[in-house]
């Protein structure tokens, strides 16, 4: 039924879903329009107006979500009536329009063989009669229907190109550009996001050249394309433009879809509160129109996830079940999404057996629909996450790897990032360290792309710009209403003046009252002006604070980059040296630089610009040193770390001490043996923190005296301990060497 794009591309192409049935009718047909058409039908005569009304009502029943036989039967009844009337009036154009819709009904019923036969017959009739407009529309509709089959992409594109050529020949630019937009959406569905983006820009340019007002469908597709590419600032910009264009044109039939797509972008950039706000607006629109669709259940899923995050899983389940009663799932993918939402709710309620049942049911339904799109990939990620929490690593790995089998070009950057991180955890738990590191590296690359400070700032500026423009428009509207009210008051005053001309006393009283009213208005206006000035000052202060935070982030980012440049220069210098001592000194300097660079990187990526989580930092530094040094044996790290936060002034010396201690242990403690253990502990006792680095190597010589040691590394560790205001000591037993640093944490309370 109306599942053409709703089934083939249910989320990525939601706006194409709303447009494909509008190549001729110019806007989506909703229930309110149909009710109006039915009233007009009762008083219409036997003419083209009646034919058009019958066709529009028939299209409404064909394009409704779901695959109900009753809807198709109703559609056939109206379209057959239109066909009989056009036959009796001998109106060839309308005969062909009705014939095309009759073919659509046959195809929607699933009779592909008969549908193709009727298509070929109609094509021959239109060619014979020279009705190129009917042929263009027939090819367009046939291509749309083919998208539901999922395997006829080449044929779909051929029919679209033929349709576009005919509309170009007929000088029907709106219809031609509509087809070009559908071609771009097909390329998007194939994962050719760059091609789709370029084509959509051409479509946008063509629409603007003919002063076409309804640009919101194209903006929305561009928003989806750029979101999938991870370019969230453009994605947000186009989503906001789509809503602005929709409001200007008053074409709000697809408002819920635009709201949902904007919500999805806000969710992916981490602004969950804004995302849920727009998803709720979308769901309210859908409920008002009583038009169930796949997107309804997607939006409900995100709202239920938000309730779960607020520790309200029972409310999430109640909302999901009530929606299922109010708008029952009809299509296979609607049922799949509903099962997915129920699985999340039962998982949060610790009903794991029910959760697993619904997760498996959602996967089976998505597989049955043979769809390859974002939400079905999310189902794989959800069940993978479910098994990961249960520590069922084998099952988790199977589903998460299948999630990556989807065309990566069709998946959002945020989804890929989370999937790689979960696979890193799975592989780590199973001992597949090489694979785990590969997934972690990919996760970091994608995460860094999302956290790019320039993009994030542009996103913030776009949100501020949109909110500012919205407030300006609201203010203009409010002023217009105020002026209208004042005009009405003045008219009332004039009427009263002329009516009661002889009542002087009454006129004086009215004048005084009006004068008092004006004084009150002026007083209120002055008060409002003062409030706006205070609000503007508060906004300016908030902006200055935000800019200060961005500046600090940029400083950390640049320090990190400059240190990386120095490390690269040292690496380049080492290629020109053949002295082993000099080479060793350069490598040690690189490691020291990296220990400092890592601190600035974590500060730049953190919300807290002054403190870092020392436990996470120690693990990342140890992993870097283990990978950087040539380890032919099996040296294992053990960690016993309390999650404390250190000021950058203390974190840098701690990082350098760790760098020296770990490097010395790897290079000297295990020089004659191929395996061993390095145990790093970091904990707090009262106002002091203690750092211990232990290894089971042969240790220092029996006559070793720390005070007489002249090595750079040992002197550096002693000096850095003194810089921390702490103590440094080395202990040695038969099979254990321990370096201990104790210092006072000056920057945090006990």
Secondary structure as UniProt FT lines:
FT   TURN            2..3
FT   HELIX           4..8
FT   TURN            9..13
FT   HELIX           14..19
FT   HELIX           20..22
FT   TURN            23..25
FT   HELIX           31..43
FT   HELIX           48..63
FT   HELIX           69..88
FT   TURN            89..90
FT   HELIX           92..108
FT   TURN            109..110
FT   HELIX           112..129
FT   HELIX           132..146
FT   TURN            147..149
FT   HELIX           153..169
FT   TURN            170..171
FT   HELIX           173..189
FT   TURN            190..191
FT   HELIX           193..209
FT   TURN            210..211
FT   HELIX           216..229
FT   HELIX           232..249
FT   TURN            253..254
FT   HELIX           255..268
FT   TURN            269..270
FT   HELIX           272..289
FT   HELIX           294..309
FT   TURN            310..311
FT   HELIX           313..326
FT   HELIX           332..348
FT   TURN            349..350
FT   HELIX           352..369
FT   HELIX           374..389
FT   TURN            390..391
FT   HELIX           393..404
FT   HELIX           408..410
FT   HELIX           413..429
FT   TURN            430..431
FT   HELIX           433..450
FT   HELIX           453..499
FT   TURN            500..502
FT   HELIX           504..574
FT   TURN            575..576
FT   HELIX           580..605
FT   STRAND          611..613
FT   HELIX           614..628
FT   STRAND          634..641
FT   STRAND          645..647
FT   HELIX           648..664
FT   HELIX           665..669
FT   STRAND          675..685
FT   TURN            686..687
FT   STRAND          688..695
FT   TURN            702..703
FT   TURN            706..708
FT   HELIX           712..723
FT   TURN            724..725
FT   STRAND          727..733
FT   TURN            734..735
FT   STRAND          736..744
//
